[in-house]
C-alpha cells in the first residue's frame, strides 16, 4: 500500500526533525493501529466472500451440514464452523452490522439468486455488480469468481477508499466508500443455528440463505426426470430436452430453475404448474460439464439434482456402407456406443430391412453388434437403405448413419426369341 508507506515516512521525518515530539509519536501509533485494523478487516471480508461462494456451490451440489461447532476468536468475535457432508469445513463469524460509524462504512458484498435462470450473482449493497460490458458476475461453476476487497488511495479525493476487484486482482474499481479501521462489517449480518438448518442472513439485502442440517430437506416436493441417474451423455452442440415433473406439495410459489458450470446453456420451459422441459445445450467443441436443477418452495427450502454430462460415443467401421446380395442376407454392423439408441429409415427401406439389434445404455463405451435382416430383392434394380441412428431420449438428434446397398436380381437368361431347330 504505497500511500500508507508515504504517510508513515512523512510522520517519521517529522518526528526526527524535532518540532512536535510526543504528539507526532502518538499520531504515528494511532495511524499504525488503524492501518493494522484495516489490514485485518480486508483479510476477514475476503475470507467471508470465499466462504459465501463456497456456500452457494455446496447448495448447488446438494450439500448439507452434518455438524456445527461454535468458536470464539482472539478478537472477541465468535462464530461457527460448519462441517458439510463431503467433509469440507467452513468458518463463519457471527454478524456485526458495523453501521454505527456513519462516517466510514465498508461496502456490503453479497449474493443474490436470479429468479429466472437460477444462477447466483454477486451484489454490492444489494445491486448487481456489473462488468464494463454490463454483464453480471457468477459465483457458481467453472466461470464463477470470488471478489476481492482492498483499501487504496482514491484518485478523486484525498482519502482512503474501499476498492473491489472482480478479476483476481488484475484491475480495481473504487467503490466510493471511505475506509476507516474501526468500522467492521460482515458479509453475514446474522447466523442462526437451528435443529434442522443453519440460517444465514446476508448483510447486503437482508435476504436469507438456509442450509439443511440433514440430507432430507424440509418440504415435500420431488423432481422426477425422464433421465435415469446422474451420469448422462450428450453430443457436441446437441440440445437435449430433459423433461421433468414435480410431485408432492406443489404450490404457486414452487419454482424449478436450472444452472450450469458455465460451459453448458439451459432454458426452462414450464408447460404446466407441475411439468416442463429443461433444454440443455452442450458446447461445441465438446467439453464435459454439469447442470444442476433446483426446485424450491419460494420460502428458502430447495432440493437439487445434478446431471453430469459426458460425450456421446457411437463409432462405426470406416465407410459404414454394406453390400447385400439380391437373395437376401443378415448384415452385422459392429459399433461402439455409450447410450441407448433408436433407428429411423430412409423412405421405403423399412419394407425390406428388419432390425435385429442389441441396444446399449451406459456412460462407458462398450463394443456391440447390431444386425439387419435384408429381404430378397425380386427386382432387377439396385436399392439403397440409409439407417439413421438417434439417442433414445432425443430422437431429433442424429449421431450416425449406416448404408446398405442391395443388388438387383439378375435378368433371366434366354428370355429373348430364338429360331432353333
C-alpha positions in Angstrom: 0.0 0.0 0.0 2.1 2.9 -1.3 0.1 5.7 0.3 0.5 4.1 3.7 4.2 3.9 3.4 4.3 7.5 2.2 2.3 8.7 5.2 4.5 6.8 7.6 7.6 8.3 6.1 6.3 11.8 6.5 5.3 11.1 10.1 8.7 9.6 10.9 10.5 12.6 9.2 8.5 15.0 11.4 9.4 13.1 14.5 13.1 13.0 13.7 13.1 16.7 12.9 12.0 17.6 16.5 9.1 20.0 16.5 6.1 18.1 17.7 7.8 15.3 19.7 5.3 13.2 21.7 2.3 14.4 19.6 3.7 13.1 16.4 4.7 9.9 18.1 1.2 9.4 19.4 -0.3 10.2 15.9 2.1 7.7 14.4 1.0 4.9 16.8 -2.7 5.8 16.2 -2.2 5.7 12.4 -0.4 2.3 12.6 -3.2 0.8 14.7 -5.8 1.9 12.2 -3.7 0.5 9.3 -3.4 -2.8 11.2 -7.2 -2.8 11.7 -7.8 -2.2 8.1 -5.5 -5.0 7.0 -7.3 -7.4 9.3 -10.7 -6.1 8.1 -9.6 -6.7 4.4 -8.5 -10.2 5.2 -11.7 -11.0 7.2 -14.0 -9.7 4.5 -12.1 -11.5 1.7 -12.3 -14.7 3.7 -16.0 -14.2 4.2 -16.6 -13.8 0.5 -14.7 -17.1 -0.2 -17.0 -18.7 2.3 -20.1 -17.2 0.8 -19.1 -18.6 -2.7 -18.4 -22.0 -1.2 -21.8 -22.0 0.4 -23.7 -21.5 -2.8 -21.5 -24.1 -4.5 -22.4 -26.5 -1.7 -26.1 -25.7 -2.2 -25.8 -26.2 -6.0 -24.2 -29.6 -5.4 -26.9 -30.7 -2.9 -24.6 -30.4 0.1 -25.9 -30.3 3.7 -24.4 -29.6 7.1 -23.7 -32.6 9.3 -22.1 -30.8 12.2 -21.9 -27.3 13.7 -19.1 -26.2 16.0 -19.1 -22.9 17.9 -15.8 -21.0 18.4 -14.6 -17.7 20.0 -11.9 -15.7 18.1 -9.0 -13.9 19.7 -10.5 -10.5 19.0 -13.7 -11.4 20.9 -15.8 -12.2 17.9 -17.4 -15.6 17.9 -18.7 -17.8 15.1 -19.4 -21.3 13.8 -17.5 -23.9 11.9 -19.8 -25.8 9.5 -18.9 -29.4 8.5 -20.5 -30.5 5.2 -21.4 -34.0 4.1 -18.5 -34.1 1.7 -16.1 -33.4 4.6 -15.3 -29.8 3.7 -15.1 -27.2 6.5 -16.3 -23.6 6.6 -15.8 -21.0 9.4 -18.3 -18.1 9.6 -18.2 -15.2 12.1 -21.4 -14.1 13.8 -22.8 -10.9 12.3 -21.8 -7.4 13.1 -23.8 -4.7 11.4 -21.0 -2.1 11.6 -23.3 0.8 10.7 -22.6 2.9 13.8 -19.6 4.6 12.2 -21.6 6.6 9.7 -18.5 8.5 8.5 -16.9 5.4 7.1 -18.8 2.2 6.3 -17.3 -0.6 4.2 -19.2 -1.8 1.1 -21.5 -4.8 1.7 -20.7 -7.6 -0.8 -23.4 -10.3 -1.2 -25.0 -12.8 -3.4 -28.5 -13.0 -5.0 -30.1 -15.7 -7.0 -31.8 -14.7 -10.2 -35.4 -16.0 -10.2 -35.3 -16.6 -14.0 -32.1 -18.6 -14.6 -31.5 -19.8 -11.0 -27.9 -18.6 -11.1 -26.2 -16.8 -8.1 -24.6 -13.4 -8.9 -22.5 -11.0 -6.8 -24.0 -7.8 -5.5 -22.7 -4.6 -3.9 -25.1 -3.1 -1.4 -28.0 -5.1 -2.9 -27.3 -4.1 -6.5 -25.8 -6.4 -9.2 -22.0 -5.9 -9.7 -21.6 -5.3 -13.5 -18.6 -5.6 -15.8 -17.8 -2.7 -18.2 -19.9 -4.6 -20.8 -22.9 -4.7 -18.4 -22.6 -8.5 -17.6 -23.2 -9.8 -14.1 -20.6 -11.9 -12.3 -21.5 -15.6 -11.4 -20.5 -17.2 -8.2 -21.1 -20.9 -9.1 -19.4 -23.1 -11.7 -16.1 -23.0 -13.6 -16.6 -19.4 -14.6 -17.7 -18.4 -11.1 -15.4 -15.9 -9.3 -14.8 -14.5 -5.8 -14.5 -10.7 -5.5 -11.5 -9.2 -3.6 -11.6 -6.1 -1.5 -8.7 -3.8 -0.7 -8.1 -0.3 0.8 -6.4 2.1 -1.5 -5.9 5.8 -2.1 -8.8 7.3 -4.0 -7.9 9.1 -7.2 -10.8 11.6 -6.8 -10.5 12.8 -3.2 -7.6 12.8 -0.7 -8.8 9.8 1.4 -8.6 6.1 1.6 -11.4 4.1 -0.1 -12.6 0.5 -0.4 -11.7 -1.0 -3.8 -13.1 -4.2 -5.4 -11.6 -6.5 -8.0 -13.6 -9.0 -10.0 -10.7 -10.4 -12.0 -8.4 -11.8 -9.3 -6.6 -8.5 -8.6 -5.8 -7.6 -12.2 -7.9 -4.4 -12.1 -9.5 -2.5 -9.2 -12.6 -0.3 -9.0 -13.2 2.4 -6.4 -16.5 1.7 -4.6 -16.7 5.2 -3.2 -16.8 4.0 0.4 -14.4 5.7 2.8 -12.2 3.3 4.7 -11.7 3.5 8.5 -10.2 0.8 10.6 -12.7 0.6 13.5 -15.9 0.2 11.4 -16.1 -3.5 10.7 -18.8 -5.2 8.7 -19.5 -8.8 7.9 -20.9 -10.4 4.8 -23.5 -12.1 7.1 -25.5 -9.9 9.4 -26.8 -12.8 11.4 -26.2 -16.6 11.7 -28.8 -18.8 13.4 -28.3 -22.4 14.1 -31.5 -24.5 14.3 -32.1 -28.2 14.7 -32.8 -28.8 11.1 -31.0 -26.0 9.3 -28.5 -23.1 9.5 -30.0 -19.7 8.6 -27.6 -17.1 7.2 -28.9 -13.5 6.8 -26.9 -11.6 4.1 -25.9 -8.1 5.1 -26.2 -6.9 1.5 -30.0 -7.0 1.3 -31.3 -8.9 4.3 -32.1 -12.0 2.2 -31.8 -15.4 3.8 -29.9 -18.5 2.8 -30.9 -21.7 4.5 -28.5 -24.7 4.7 -30.1 -28.0 5.6 -28.6 -30.0 8.5 -29.6 -33.4 7.2 -29.9 -35.0 3.8 -33.7 -34.8 3.8 -35.0 -31.3 3.1 -37.9 -29.7 4.8 -40.6 -29.7 2.1 -42.3 -32.5 0.3 -41.7 -31.9 -3.4 -40.0 -34.5 -5.6 -38.4 -33.9 -9.1 -39.0 -36.7 -11.5 -37.0 -36.7 -14.7 -37.2 -38.7 -17.9 -33.5 -39.5 -17.5 -32.1 -42.2 -15.1 -29.2 -41.5 -12.9 -26.8 -38.5 -12.6 -24.4 -39.6 -15.4 -25.7 -38.7 -18.8 -24.4 -38.5 -22.4 -24.8 -35.6 -24.9 -23.5 -34.8 -28.3 -21.3 -31.9 -29.4 -23.6 -28.9 -29.8 -26.7 -31.1 -29.0 -29.7 -29.6 -27.3 -31.2 -32.3 -25.1 -34.7 -31.9 -23.8 -34.8 -33.0 -20.1 -38.5 -33.5 -19.2 -39.4 -33.0 -15.5 -42.5 -33.5 -13.4 -42.9 -32.1 -9.9 -44.8 -34.4 -7.4 -45.9 -33.7 -3.9 -46.9 -30.4 -2.2 -46.5 -28.2 -5.3 -47.9 -24.7 -4.8 -47.9 -21.5 -6.8 -44.5 -20.5 -5.3 -42.8 -23.7 -6.2 -40.1 -22.9 -8.7 -37.7 -25.1 -10.8 -34.6 -23.4 -12.0 -31.6 -24.7 -14.0 -27.9 -23.6 -13.6 -24.7 -24.8 -15.2 -21.0 -24.8 -14.7 -20.6 -22.2 -17.3 -19.9 -24.5 -20.2 -23.5 -25.5 -20.9 -26.6 -23.5 -21.6 -30.0 -24.1 -20.2 -33.5 -22.9 -20.9 -36.5 -23.8 -18.7 -39.9 -24.3 -20.4 -42.7 -24.8 -17.9 -45.7 -26.4 -19.7 -47.9 -26.5 -16.6 -47.8 -26.0 -12.9 -46.1 -29.4 -12.4 -44.4 -30.2 -15.7 -41.9 -28.7 -18.1 -38.8 -29.2 -20.1 -35.2 -28.1 -19.4 -33.4 -27.6 -22.7 -29.7 -28.4 -22.1 -27.2 -27.4 -24.9 -23.7 -28.8 -24.9 -20.7 -26.7 -26.1 -19.1 -27.1 -29.5 -16.3 -28.2 -29.4 -17.4 -30.6 -26.7 -16.4 -30.3 -23.1 -17.6 -32.4 -20.1 -19.6 -30.5 -17.6 -22.7 -30.5 -15.3 -26.1 -29.0 -14.9 -28.0 -28.6 -11.7 -31.7 -28.4 -11.4 -33.1 -26.7 -8.3 -36.7 -27.0 -7.1 -37.6 -24.6 -4.3 -40.7 -23.7 -2.4 -40.1 -19.9 -2.6 -39.5 -19.8 1.1 -35.9 -20.8 1.4 -36.1 -24.6 1.1 -34.7 -26.3 -2.0 -33.7 -29.7 -3.5 -31.0 -30.0 -6.1 -30.5 -32.7 -8.8 -27.1 -32.8 -10.5 -26.6 -34.1 -14.1 -23.0 -34.8 -15.2 -22.6 -34.9 -18.9 -20.1 -37.0 -20.9 -19.7 -37.1 -24.7 -21.9 -39.4 -26.7 -19.9 -42.1 -28.5 -21.2 -44.1 -31.4 -18.3 -45.4 -33.5 -18.8 -47.4 -36.7 -16.2 -49.1 -39.1 -14.8 -46.9 -41.7 -17.2 -46.2 -44.6 -20.3 -47.6 -42.8 -21.6 -48.9 -46.1 -22.5 -52.6 -46.5 -23.3 -54.7 -49.6 -26.1 -57.3 -49.7 -26.8 -59.9 -52.4 -30.2 -60.0 -54.2 -31.1 -63.3 -52.5 -31.1 -61.5 -49.1 -28.9 -61.9 -46.0 -28.2 -60.7 -42.5 -25.9 -57.7 -42.3 -24.0 -57.4 -39.0 -22.8 -54.0 -38.0 -20.1 -53.7 -35.3 -20.2 -50.5 -33.3 -19.0 -48.9 -30.0 -21.5 -46.8 -28.0 -22.3 -45.4 -24.6 -26.0 -44.6 -24.9 -29.3 -46.3 -25.9 -30.3 -45.6 -29.5 -33.3 -45.7 -31.8 -33.4 -46.1 -35.6 -35.2 -44.4 -38.4 -35.1 -45.4 -42.1 -35.0 -43.7 -45.4 -38.2 -43.8 -47.4 -39.3 -47.4 -48.2 -36.3 -49.0 -46.5 -38.3 -50.4 -43.6 -40.3 -52.5 -46.2 -37.3 -54.8 -46.9 -35.0 -54.3 -43.8 -35.8 -55.8 -40.4 -33.6 -54.7 -37.4 -32.1 -57.4 -35.2 -30.2 -55.1 -32.8 -28.7 -55.0 -29.4 -29.3 -51.7 -27.6 -26.8 -50.1 -25.3 -27.2 -47.9 -22.2 -24.1 -47.0 -20.2 -21.8 -44.0 -19.9 -18.8 -46.3 -20.5 -18.1 -47.1 -24.2 -18.5 -50.8 -24.9 -18.3 -52.9 -28.1 -21.5 -54.3 -29.5 -23.1 -55.6 -32.7 -26.4 -54.8 -34.3 -27.8 -56.8 -37.2 -30.2 -56.2 -40.1 -32.2 -58.9 -41.9 -32.3 -57.9 -45.6 -35.2 -59.5 -47.6 -34.8 -60.8 -51.1 -34.8 -58.2 -53.9 -37.1 -59.6 -56.6 -36.5 -56.6 -58.8 -33.6 -56.1 -61.1 -32.7 -52.6 -59.9 -30.1 -52.0 -57.1 -31.8 -50.5 -54.0 -30.3 -48.5 -51.1 -31.3 -48.0 -47.5 -30.0 -45.4 -45.1 -30.4 -46.1 -41.5 -30.3 -43.1 -39.1 -29.2 -43.6 -35.5 -30.5 -41.3 -32.8 -30.3 -41.1 -28.9 -33.4 -42.6 -27.4 -34.1 -39.6 -25.2 -33.5 -37.1 -28.1 -34.8 -38.7 -31.4 -34.5 -35.4 -33.3 -30.7 -35.5 -33.0 -28.7 -37.8 -35.4 -25.4 -39.2 -34.3 -24.5 -41.6 -37.2 -25.9 -43.4 -40.3 -25.5 -46.9 -41.8 -25.9 -47.5 -45.6 -27.0 -50.9 -47.0 -26.8 -51.4 -50.8 -28.6 -54.5 -52.2 -28.0 -55.9 -55.7 -30.9 -56.4 -58.0 -32.0 -59.8 -59.2 -30.2 -60.8 -62.5 -32.3 -60.8 -65.6 -33.4 -64.3 -66.7 -31.2 -66.0 -69.3 -32.8 -66.9 -72.6 -35.6 -64.5 -72.2 -35.3 -63.4 -75.9 -36.8 -65.2 -79.0 -34.8 -67.8 -81.0 -35.2 -69.9 -84.2 -33.6 -73.2 -83.2 -34.4 -76.4 -84.9 
